[in-house]
């Protein structure tokens, strides 16, 4: 495939993924598919290259949310800090082993997640914070595990994060999205250093995808968060992202 065509496909796929990541999560199912199946990068190289776009996507999303007046993150440290710590551990593991074995577990988890979000949609659509169903002593272990998973493979991390913060901690989805992109931005910045030191990043492709994800993330965060019914839109995007992920993981897409 010609180099310019590769870059165009990378940018287009990243732009779409960036929009999905800002509103829900799992845009990496698109970017990883582009990197491995259309461009032909090895899995480990694709895993590292994908983080460039994820990082810039997080920055673009945060700028969009910030300009909407939603920049306060101090009260969410109990969610953000353990995610970052867990992610660093996951990143270290990812630079040393293949993720092939973990994909078998991921297939099962994504099917379970699809069932969870489809059974009672109204649980995802509340717009104000409610009483948390997540015991305080479980918050750190849950966020550490989610962070480890995000650091290790990234794909689907946003969905698991939203499941905990929206369904259990009872935070509104758009609020949870802001916390999510902040946490992902921090640990993905660290991941770039670790993956780069392991020579697992293709920078020309990664930066091209980063530009696409930055623009897609900014547009979704800036305009999506201003739309009436933004919570409902985020939910529908989440459902589509999970369905596509399940189809992809079982070779049906």
CORDASUL-V529003 format. One record per pair of residues at least 6 apart in sequence whose C-alpha atoms are under 8 Angstrom apart, sorted by sequence separation. I is the first residue (numbers start at 1). J is the second residue. D is the distance in Angstrom with one decimal. If there is no record, write none. Layout:
I_J_D ; I_J_D
//
This chain:
20_26_7.1 ; 21_27_5.2 ; 35_41_5.7 ; 36_42_6.3 ; 65_71_6.9 ; 150_156_7.8 ; 165_171_5.8 ; 166_172_6.0 ; 195_201_6.4 ; 224_230_6.1 ; 247_253_5.2 ; 20_27_5.5 ; 36_43_6.4 ; 117_124_7.6 ; 150_157_5.0 ; 166_173_5.9 ; 19_27_7.9 ; 149_157_6.7 ; 17_26_7.8 ; 18_27_6.5 ; 62_71_8.0 ; 244_253_7.2 ; 17_27_4.1 ; 36_46_6.3 ; 147_157_7.9 ; 166_176_6.7 ; 16_27_7.6 ; 17_28_6.6 ; 35_46_5.7 ; 146_157_6.8 ; 162_173_7.2 ; 165_176_6.2 ; 17_30_6.2 ; 17_31_6.7 ; 32_46_6.4 ; 146_160_6.9 ; 162_176_6.4 ; 32_47_7.2 ; 35_50_7.9 ; 146_161_6.5 ; 162_177_7.3 ; 14_30_7.6 ; 13_30_6.4 ; 14_31_5.9 ; 13_31_6.1 ; 32_50_6.7 ; 143_161_7.8 ; 162_180_7.8 ; 31_50_6.8 ; 161_180_7.0 ; 10_31_7.5 ; 13_34_6.9 ; 28_50_7.5 ; 142_164_7.9 ; 158_180_6.8 ; 10_34_6.6 ; 9_34_7.5 ; 10_35_7.5 ; 6_38_8.0 ; 6_39_6.2 ; 133_167_8.0 ; 134_168_5.2 ; 22_57_7.9 ; 133_168_4.8 ; 134_169_5.4 ; 18_54_7.9 ; 21_57_7.8 ; 22_58_7.8 ; 132_168_6.1 ; 133_169_5.7 ; 151_187_7.4 ; 132_169_4.3 ; 133_170_7.1 ; 151_188_7.6 ; 1_39_7.5 ; 131_169_7.3 ; 132_170_5.3 ; 14_53_7.2 ; 18_57_5.7 ; 22_61_5.8 ; 130_169_7.8 ; 131_170_6.4 ; 130_170_5.1 ; 151_191_7.4 ; 129_170_5.7 ; 130_171_6.7 ; 124_166_6.3 ; 129_171_4.8 ; 123_166_7.9 ; 124_167_6.6 ; 128_171_6.9 ; 129_172_5.9 ; 123_167_6.4 ; 127_171_8.0 ; 128_172_5.6 ; 127_172_4.9 ; 110_156_8.0 ; 126_172_5.8 ; 127_173_7.4 ; 113_160_7.8 ; 125_172_7.3 ; 126_173_7.6 ; 124_172_7.7 ; 125_173_7.2 ; 124_173_6.8 ; 44_95_7.7 ; 174_225_7.2 ; 99_152_7.9 ; 44_98_6.9 ; 99_153_7.1 ; 43_98_8.0 ; 174_230_7.5 ; 86_143_7.5 ; 87_144_7.5 ; 90_147_7.4 ; 91_148_7.5 ; 94_151_7.5 ; 174_231_6.3 ; 82_140_5.8 ; 86_144_4.5 ; 90_148_4.3 ; 94_152_4.9 ; 173_231_6.1 ; 82_141_7.8 ; 85_144_6.7 ; 86_145_6.3 ; 87_146_7.8 ; 88_147_7.9 ; 89_148_6.0 ; 90_149_6.2 ; 93_152_6.6 ; 94_153_7.2 ; 172_231_7.7 ; 79_139_7.2 ; 83_143_5.0 ; 84_144_7.8 ; 86_146_7.3 ; 87_147_4.2 ; 88_148_7.0 ; 90_150_7.1 ; 91_151_4.5 ; 92_152_7.8 ; 174_234_7.6 ; 78_139_7.4 ; 79_140_7.2 ; 82_143_5.5 ; 83_144_5.1 ; 86_147_4.4 ; 87_148_4.2 ; 90_151_4.4 ; 91_152_5.0 ; 173_234_7.4 ; 78_140_7.0 ; 82_144_4.9 ; 83_145_7.6 ; 85_147_7.0 ; 86_148_4.2 ; 87_149_6.8 ; 89_151_7.1 ; 90_152_4.3 ; 80_143_7.8 ; 83_146_6.4 ; 84_147_6.0 ; 85_148_7.8 ; 86_149_7.9 ; 87_150_5.9 ; 88_151_6.1 ; 90_153_8.0 ; 79_143_6.3 ; 83_147_4.0 ; 87_151_4.0 ; 82_147_7.0 ; 83_148_7.3 ; 86_151_7.3 ; 87_152_7.1 ; 159_238_7.4 ; 80_179_7.1 ; 84_183_6.4 ; 88_187_6.6 ; 95_194_7.5 ; 79_179_7.9 ; 80_180_7.8 ; 83_183_6.7 ; 84_184_7.6 ; 87_187_6.2 ; 91_191_6.1 ; 95_195_6.4 ; 80_182_7.7 ; 81_183_7.7 ; 84_186_6.9 ; 88_190_7.3 ; 92_194_7.2 ; 76_179_7.0 ; 80_183_5.2 ; 84_187_5.2 ; 88_191_7.2 ; 91_194_7.4 ; 95_198_6.7 ; 91_195_7.9 ; 127_231_7.0 ; 95_200_7.9 ; 126_231_7.7 ; 47_153_7.0 ; 73_179_7.1 ; 125_231_5.8 ; 124_231_7.9 ; 125_232_6.1 ; 70_178_7.9 ; 125_235_7.3 ; 124_235_6.8 ; 65_178_6.9 ; 62_178_7.0 ; 62_181_6.8 ; 61_181_6.9 ; 62_182_6.9 ; 118_239_7.7 ; 59_181_7.9 ; 117_239_7.1 ; 58_181_5.1 ; 58_182_6.8 ; 114_239_7.2 ; 28_154_7.1 ; 29_155_5.9 ; 58_184_6.8 ; 59_185_6.7 ; 28_155_4.9 ; 29_156_7.5 ; 58_185_5.1 ; 27_155_7.3 ; 28_156_7.2 ; 114_242_6.1 ; 26_155_5.6 ; 27_156_7.9 ; 55_184_7.4 ; 56_185_7.9 ; 113_242_7.7 ; 114_243_7.0 ; 26_156_4.5 ; 54_184_7.9 ; 55_185_5.3 ; 25_156_6.5 ; 26_157_6.8 ; 54_185_7.6 ; 25_157_7.2 ; 26_158_6.1 ; 110_242_7.0 ; 25_158_4.4 ; 26_159_6.5 ; 55_188_5.5 ; 24_158_6.7 ; 25_159_5.4 ; 54_188_7.1 ; 55_189_6.2 ; 24_159_6.7 ; 110_245_7.5 ; 111_246_6.5 ; 52_188_7.9 ; 110_246_6.2 ; 21_158_7.4 ; 51_188_6.3 ; 24_162_7.7 ; 107_246_6.9 ; 51_191_7.2 ; 52_192_6.8 ; 51_192_6.6 ; 107_249_6.1 ; 107_250_7.4 ; 48_192_7.4 ; 48_195_5.5 ; 48_196_7.7 ; 23_174_7.4 ; 49_200_6.8 ; 52_203_8.0 ; 48_200_5.2 ; 49_201_4.4 ; 24_177_6.7 ; 47_200_7.7 ; 48_201_5.0 ; 49_202_5.5 ; 53_206_6.1 ; 57_210_6.6 ; 60_213_7.7 ; 61_214_7.2 ; 64_217_7.8 ; 23_177_6.7 ; 45_199_8.0 ; 46_200_7.7 ; 48_202_8.0 ; 49_203_6.9 ; 52_206_5.3 ; 53_207_6.8 ; 56_210_5.3 ; 60_214_4.6 ; 64_218_5.0 ; 68_222_6.8 ; 22_177_6.8 ; 45_200_4.6 ; 46_201_7.3 ; 51_206_7.7 ; 52_207_6.4 ; 53_208_7.9 ; 55_210_7.4 ; 56_211_7.1 ; 59_214_6.8 ; 60_215_6.5 ; 63_218_6.6 ; 64_219_7.0 ; 67_222_7.3 ; 44_200_6.5 ; 45_201_5.7 ; 49_205_7.3 ; 50_206_6.4 ; 53_209_5.2 ; 54_210_6.9 ; 57_213_4.6 ; 58_214_7.3 ; 60_216_7.8 ; 61_217_4.6 ; 62_218_7.4 ; 64_220_7.8 ; 65_221_5.6 ; 45_202_7.1 ; 49_206_5.1 ; 52_209_7.5 ; 53_210_3.5 ; 56_213_6.5 ; 57_214_4.2 ; 60_217_5.3 ; 61_218_4.6 ; 64_221_4.8 ; 65_222_6.0 ; 68_225_7.6 ; 52_210_5.7 ; 53_211_7.2 ; 56_214_5.1 ; 57_215_7.5 ; 60_218_4.4 ; 61_219_7.8 ; 64_222_4.1 ; 68_226_7.7 ; 22_181_7.3 ; 50_209_7.9 ; 53_212_7.6 ; 54_213_7.1 ; 57_216_7.4 ; 58_217_7.1 ; 61_220_7.4 ; 62_221_7.5 ; 63_222_7.9 ; 64_223_7.9 ; 53_213_5.7 ; 57_217_5.3 ; 61_221_5.3 ; 65_225_7.3 ; 53_214_7.4 ; 57_218_7.6 ; 61_222_7.6 ; 15_209_7.5 ; 18_212_7.0 ; 19_213_7.3 ; 10_205_6.9 ; 14_209_5.0 ; 18_213_4.0 ; 22_217_5.2 ; 13_209_7.7 ; 14_210_7.1 ; 15_211_7.9 ; 16_212_7.9 ; 17_213_6.5 ; 18_214_6.6 ; 21_217_6.8 ; 22_218_7.8 ; 11_208_5.7 ; 12_209_8.0 ; 14_211_7.9 ; 15_212_4.1 ; 16_213_7.4 ; 18_215_7.3 ; 19_216_4.5 ; 20_217_7.6 ; 23_220_6.7 ; 7_205_6.3 ; 10_208_6.7 ; 11_209_4.8 ; 14_212_4.9 ; 15_213_4.7 ; 18_216_4.5 ; 19_217_4.8 ; 22_220_6.0 ; 23_221_7.0 ; 10_209_5.5 ; 11_210_7.9 ; 13_212_7.7 ; 14_213_4.9 ; 15_214_7.5 ; 17_216_7.3 ; 18_217_4.5 ; 19_218_7.7 ; 22_221_5.8 ; 11_211_7.1 ; 12_212_6.6 ; 15_215_6.6 ; 16_216_6.3 ; 19_219_7.0 ; 20_220_7.8 ; 7_208_6.5 ; 11_212_4.9 ; 15_216_4.6 ; 19_220_5.1 ; 23_224_7.5 ; 7_209_7.9 ; 11_213_7.8 ; 14_216_7.7 ; 15_217_7.7 ; 18_220_8.0 ; 19_221_7.8 ; 23_233_7.9 ; 24_234_5.7 ; 23_234_5.0 ; 24_235_7.2 ; 24_237_6.4 ; 25_238_6.6 ; 23_237_7.0 ; 24_238_5.1 ; 27_241_7.2 ; 23_238_7.6 ; 26_241_6.0 ; 25_241_7.2 ; 26_242_7.2 ; 29_245_6.1 ; 20_237_6.7 ; 20_238_7.9 ; 26_245_7.6 ; 29_248_7.9 ; 20_241_7.6
//
